[in-house]
C-alpha cells in the first residue's frame, strides 16, 4: 500500500473523529504517517475571518451538531469542550519531536480524548503531564525535547509543507500528490493508497 499521510490539528474536532477512525482501521492500514501541523497560520495567510466561527454563529452550531452525530455513528466518546478552539501547540510539538515512536498514535489519541471526550484544557502543561505519566513515559525529558528550537522549527516546517501541498483544513490526507480533505474522505484516501502504486 502506498503510504498515507494524516495531517491533523489538535484544536480540530473533526481531526479527533478521524484519528479515532484511523486508529480503529490501523491493522488494515499500517502505512500511515501521523503529522501534526498548525492550521491557524494557514488560515491567517488566506485572510480567514475568525468572526465567522465565533460562539453563537450558525457555522459553529452546525459543526457541534455534526460532530455529535459523527461521534454517535462511530461510537466515539464526545463532549463539547469548555474552551474552543483549544491551543494544541505544545501537544503538536511533542508529536513533532517523536514521529517514529511506537507510542505516538496513543499519545495523539489521548490528547484528543482529553480535549473532546473529557473537556480538559490541552494547553495546560499539567494535562500533558498527566497523559504522558499515564502512558509510563519520561514526561520531563519529552517536554524538554519538545521545547527545543529544532522541534519548534520542525513544526513550523511541517505547517509550511502542509500549506505547500494545498492543505487548507483539518484533517487532511495526502497520498503522493493527491489531497483528500475532511474526515469523511478517510476511506477514499485509504482506498486510493491501496490501489494506486506510485513510481
C-alpha positions as CSV (number, residue, x, y, z in Angstrom):
1,X,0.0,0.0,0.0
2,X,1.2,3.5,-0.8
3,X,1.8,5.4,2.4
4,X,-0.9,7.8,3.6
5,X,-0.1,11.0,5.5
6,X,-2.7,12.0,8.0
7,X,-2.4,15.8,8.7
8,X,-4.2,16.7,11.9
9,X,-4.7,19.7,14.2
10,X,-5.3,19.2,17.9
11,X,-7.9,22.0,18.0
12,X,-10.0,20.3,15.3
13,X,-12.9,18.1,16.5
14,X,-13.0,16.6,13.0
15,X,-9.4,15.6,13.4
16,X,-10.4,13.9,16.6
17,X,-13.0,11.9,14.8
18,X,-10.6,11.0,12.0
19,X,-7.9,10.0,14.5
20,X,-10.2,7.6,16.3
21,X,-11.4,6.1,13.0
22,X,-7.9,5.8,11.7
23,X,-6.7,4.1,14.9
24,X,-9.6,1.6,14.5
25,X,-8.5,0.9,11.0
26,X,-4.8,0.8,11.8
27,X,-4.5,-3.0,11.5
28,X,-5.8,-2.7,7.9
29,X,-3.9,0.5,7.1
30,X,-0.4,0.2,8.7
31,X,1.4,2.6,6.4
32,X,0.1,5.8,7.8
33,X,2.3,8.8,8.8
34,X,0.7,10.9,11.5
35,X,1.7,14.5,11.0
36,X,0.6,17.4,13.3
37,X,0.5,20.9,11.8
38,X,-0.9,24.3,12.8
39,X,-3.9,25.4,10.9
40,X,-4.0,28.9,12.3
41,X,-1.1,30.3,10.2
42,X,-2.5,28.8,7.0
43,X,-6.0,30.3,7.6
44,X,-4.4,33.6,8.6
45,X,-2.4,33.7,5.3
46,X,-5.6,33.2,3.4
47,X,-7.3,36.1,5.2
48,X,-9.7,33.9,7.1
49,X,-12.2,35.8,9.2
50,X,-12.4,34.2,12.7
51,X,-15.6,36.1,13.5
52,X,-17.5,33.7,11.1
53,X,-16.8,30.9,13.6
54,X,-17.5,32.8,16.8
55,X,-19.6,31.3,19.6
56,X,-23.2,31.6,18.6
57,X,-22.6,31.6,14.9
58,X,-24.7,29.2,12.7
59,X,-21.5,27.7,11.4
60,X,-20.2,26.7,14.8
61,X,-23.7,25.4,15.9
62,X,-23.7,23.2,12.8
63,X,-20.2,21.9,13.5
64,X,-21.0,20.8,17.0
65,X,-24.2,19.0,16.0
66,X,-22.4,17.4,13.1
67,X,-19.6,16.2,15.3
68,X,-22.2,14.8,17.8
69,X,-23.8,12.9,15.0
70,X,-20.4,11.5,13.8
71,X,-19.4,10.5,17.3
72,X,-22.7,8.6,17.8
73,X,-22.3,7.0,14.3
74,X,-18.7,5.7,15.1
75,X,-19.3,5.1,18.8
76,X,-16.7,7.7,19.8
77,X,-17.0,9.5,23.1
78,X,-17.6,13.2,22.8
79,X,-18.2,16.2,25.0
80,X,-18.2,19.8,23.8
81,X,-15.1,21.4,25.3
82,X,-15.5,24.4,27.6
83,X,-12.6,26.1,25.7
84,X,-12.7,26.3,21.9
85,X,-10.6,26.5,19.9
86,X,-8.1,24.7,22.1
87,X,-4.5,25.6,22.0
88,X,-2.7,22.4,20.9
89,X,0.7,23.9,20.3
90,X,2.7,22.0,23.0
91,X,1.0,18.8,22.1
92,X,1.8,19.3,18.5
93,X,5.5,20.0,19.4
94,X,5.6,16.7,21.4
95,X,4.2,14.8,18.5
96,X,6.5,16.5,16.1
97,X,9.6,15.7,18.2
98,X,8.9,12.0,18.3
99,X,7.4,11.0,14.9
100,X,8.7,7.4,14.9
101,X,7.9,6.4,18.4
102,X,5.5,3.4,18.9
103,X,3.6,5.5,21.4
104,X,2.9,8.4,19.1
105,X,-0.6,7.3,18.0
106,X,-1.7,6.5,21.6
107,X,-0.4,9.9,22.7
108,X,-2.2,11.8,19.9
109,X,-5.5,10.0,20.6
110,X,-5.1,10.6,24.4
111,X,-4.7,14.3,23.7
112,X,-7.8,14.3,21.5
113,X,-9.7,12.4,24.2
114,X,-8.6,14.9,26.9
115,X,-9.9,17.8,24.7
116,X,-13.1,16.3,23.2
117,X,-14.1,13.5,25.5
118,X,-13.2,14.9,28.9
119,X,-13.3,18.7,28.4
120,X,-9.7,19.2,29.6
121,X,-7.6,22.2,28.6
122,X,-4.8,20.7,26.5
123,X,-2.9,24.0,26.6
124,X,-2.1,23.3,30.2
125,X,1.2,21.5,30.8
126,X,-0.4,19.6,33.6
127,X,-2.9,18.0,31.2
128,X,0.0,16.8,29.0
129,X,2.0,15.7,32.1
130,X,-1.0,13.5,33.2
131,X,-1.2,12.0,29.7
132,X,2.5,11.2,29.4
133,X,2.7,10.0,33.0
134,X,-0.3,7.7,32.4
135,X,1.5,6.2,29.4
136,X,4.5,5.5,31.6
137,X,6.8,7.8,29.5
138,X,9.6,10.1,30.7
139,X,7.5,13.2,30.9
140,X,10.1,15.8,31.7
141,X,12.5,14.7,29.1
142,X,9.9,14.6,26.4
143,X,8.6,18.1,27.2
144,X,12.1,19.4,27.3
145,X,12.8,18.0,23.8
146,X,9.5,19.5,22.6
147,X,10.6,22.9,23.7
148,X,13.9,22.8,21.8
149,X,14.4,25.3,18.9
150,X,14.8,22.4,16.5
151,X,11.5,21.0,17.4
152,X,9.7,24.3,17.1
153,X,11.3,24.8,13.7
154,X,10.2,21.3,12.6
155,X,6.6,22.1,13.4
156,X,6.8,25.4,11.5
157,X,8.3,23.5,8.6
158,X,5.5,20.9,8.8
159,X,3.0,23.7,8.6
160,X,4.7,25.2,5.6
161,X,4.8,21.8,3.9
162,X,1.1,21.3,4.5
163,X,0.4,24.7,3.0
164,X,2.6,23.9,0.0
165,X,0.6,20.8,-0.6
166,X,-2.5,22.9,-0.8
167,X,-3.9,21.9,2.6
168,X,-6.5,24.4,3.8
169,X,-8.3,22.5,6.6
170,X,-8.0,19.7,9.1
171,X,-8.0,16.8,8.9
172,X,-6.4,16.2,5.5
173,X,-4.8,13.2,4.0
174,X,-2.2,13.0,1.3
175,X,-1.3,10.1,-0.9
176,X,1.6,11.1,-3.1
177,X,0.4,14.3,-4.8
178,X,-3.3,13.5,-4.1
179,X,-5.1,15.6,-1.4
180,X,-8.2,14.4,0.5
181,X,-9.8,16.9,2.8
182,X,-12.1,16.0,5.8
183,X,-12.7,13.1,8.0
184,X,-15.4,11.9,5.5
185,X,-12.6,11.4,2.9
186,X,-10.6,9.0,5.1
187,X,-11.9,5.9,3.3
188,X,-11.3,7.4,-0.1
189,X,-7.7,8.2,0.9
190,X,-7.1,4.6,2.1
191,X,-8.7,3.1,-1.0
192,X,-6.6,5.3,-3.2
193,X,-3.4,4.2,-1.3
194,X,-4.4,0.6,-1.6
195,X,-5.0,0.6,-5.3
196,X,-2.6,3.3,-6.7
197,X,1.1,2.4,-6.9
198,X,3.2,5.5,-7.3
199,X,6.6,5.3,-9.0
